[in-house]
Amino acid sequence: MLGKLKVSELLFEVPKDYSNPSSGTLQIFARAVARYEKPAAIPLNEEKRKSAQKPWFVYLQGGPGHSCASPQNMSITDTVLDKGYQMLYLDQRGTGLSTPVSAATLALQGDVFKQADYLKLFRADSIVKDCEAIRRTLTDGYPNELKKWSLFGQSFGGFCILTYLSKFPQGLRECFMSGGMAPIRRSADEVYKSTYQKVIERNKAYYAKYPEDVDTVHSE
């Protein structure tokens, strides 16, 4: 337990390749977070089980390739727990304490073509399938209204949510995204170009407030 938080470390075993389950498994590491509560009376086993059945809220980090930050270092943790959820922070496959992808592990796969095929197993579609398998495991025995969970995706995590909505919408209660929305009817280049003027405006405002930084920035 960290302060008022109760943090549990979890390991899940999932198929390495969902299209070929016999090809082996990977491990997915996660941290479950809830408010630490000390009831006035010790609850019975059934009461204890039901009290732990709060709706799940999952944080999907950016990247791809980054591990998830510790719950106590994320400002969103208190906000979400205050709303009555329990949280799940996942190290997506290939990152953090989940089965890693590295130069050493890739070298074990064979030539560059086999390495490329292996890397394809770590894309958003597989990450989403991991999440859905974990959701079904964690909500086993929950009432139907609590089997769906909520998602927050930051950057690449937002793109994962779009994939999730396409493949398994029945598992989702609500979704929130920060910077991870794909462009619609526009190319990525067009979207980025549309931000240029805003960046210029923000730079001018910054330089007006901190003129001593102009030479430093321009010298880099």
N, C-alpha and C positions, 0 to 999 in steps of 0.2 A: 504494500500500500504506500502511496506517495501523497502525503498531506491528507486531503479529504477524498482522494481518488483511490479506487480499488482497481488495480491493474493486473490482469491475468495474461500470461503468455501462452499462445496456442500454436499448435502445429497441425496442419492438414496435409493429407496425402492425396494427390490428384493425378490423373493420367498425364503423362508427358505429352502425348499426342491423342487428342480426343477422337480423332478419326481412326486411330489404331490403338485402343486401350492396352493391348498386350505388349506394346513396345516399351513399357516401363512407367515409372512414376516420378513425380517431383514433389518436393515439400514446400508448402506455403506457410510462412510465419506471420502471425498476427498478434496484436495486443487488443484485448477486450477491456473496456474502461467503463466503470460505473461509479456512482456516488457511494462512498462508504457510509452505511447506515447502521446505527446501533439501536435496535428496538428496545422499548422498555420491558417487553416480555419476550422470552425466547419462543420463536414461532415453531409450530409443528412442521414436520417434513413437507407435508403437502402445501401448507401456507408459505413455507420458505421457497418452494419451487415456483409457486404462482407469483410471489412477490418479485422474483428475479426475471419474470417474463415481461420485460419492458420492450417497447419497439426498438429495433436496431437502426442505427445511423452509421453509414460506412463512409470513411474518408479515402478517396482515391487520389494519390499524390501525382505531381507533375513529373516531367522527364521527357521521354522514357529513360529508365535506367537508374533512377534515384530510389533509395530506400525511404521508408516513411519516417518522419520525425517522431520523437518520443511524445506521447500524449501530453505530458506536463509542460512541454515546450510549445504547444499549439494553443493559440488563444481561442480557437473555435471549440476546444474541448469543454470549457466551463459553460459557454453559451448553449451548446447542444445538450449537455447534461441537465442544465437548468430547465430545459423544455420537457424533461421527463424521459429522454432516450437513454439507451446505453450505446456506447460507441465501439466501432471496430476500425482499427488502423492496420492496413495490410501492407506487407512488403510484397509487391507484385512479383510474379515468377521472374527469376533472373536477377533480383535485386536484394540488397540487405541480407537478412538472415534466412531468406528463402533460398531454394536451390539456385546457385549463382551462374551467371554467364561471364566468362573471362577468356583471355587469350589462351590460358592453359586448358580450360574445359573445351573450348572450340577445337583446339589442336587434336583432342582425342576423337573427334568426330570423323576425321579423314581429310579428303581433299577439299578445296575451296567450295566445290559444288555441294558436298555433304554438309559443310559448315553453314552455307547459306540456307539449306533446307532446315537445319537445326535451329537457326535464328528465327525462321518463320514461325516456330512454335512459341515464340515469346511476344507475339503481337497482341493487339487489343482484343482480337476475337478469342484468343486462349485465356487472356486475363479475365474477360467477362465470364467465360465458362467456369473458370476457377471460382469466381465470386458466386455464381449461381449454385454451384455444388456446395460451397460453404454455407450459403443462405439456407439451403434445404437441411443441412446438418444442424446448424445452430437453432433453427426454428422447429425442429422435430418435436412434436408434443405441444407446440404452442396452439392457442386458438386461432382460427382462420384469419381473424382480423389483425393478428400480429405476425402472420407469416411473411407478409410483404415487408421490405425494408426501404429506408430512405438513403439517398446517395448525395455526396458532395464531391464534385470533381474539380481539381485545380489544374488548369492547363491541359496536359496530356490526359489527366484524369477525366476532364470534360469530354474529350474525344472517346474515351472508354465508355462513358455514360451514353453517348450517342449510339455506340455499338450495342450496348445493353438494351436500350430502348428498341432497337431494331430486332434483336434476337429473343429477348425474354421480358417483354413489358409486363407480363403477368406477375413477375416477382417484385415489381417496383411500386412503392407507395407514392413517392415524390422524388424529384431530382433537382439539384442545384448545381450550377456551373460557374466557374470563375476563369474566364479567358480560354475556354475550351470549345467554343462553338464554331463549327465548320462554316465557311462561306456558302451562301445559297445563290446560284446563278452567277457567281463571280469567281474568278480565279484567285488563288492565294496572292499573286502579285498585285492584282487590283485592290484587294483588301488592304494589303500593307501600304500601298501608295496612298490610300485614302487617309492613313494616319499621319502622313508626313506633315501636313499643315498643323495638326494638333501638336506634334512634337516640336515644331518651330515655335509655336506660341508658348509652350511650356518652357522651352529653353530661354526665350526672351524674358519670361516672368522670373525664372531662376536667376538669370544674370542681373536683372534689375534689383533683386533682393540681395544677391551675393556677388557684387562686381569684382571682388578680389579673387574670385575663382575663374574668371575669364581666361587669364593668361595660362593658368594651370591646365585647364581643359584643352585649350588650343595647342599646348605644347606636347600633349600626349600623342 
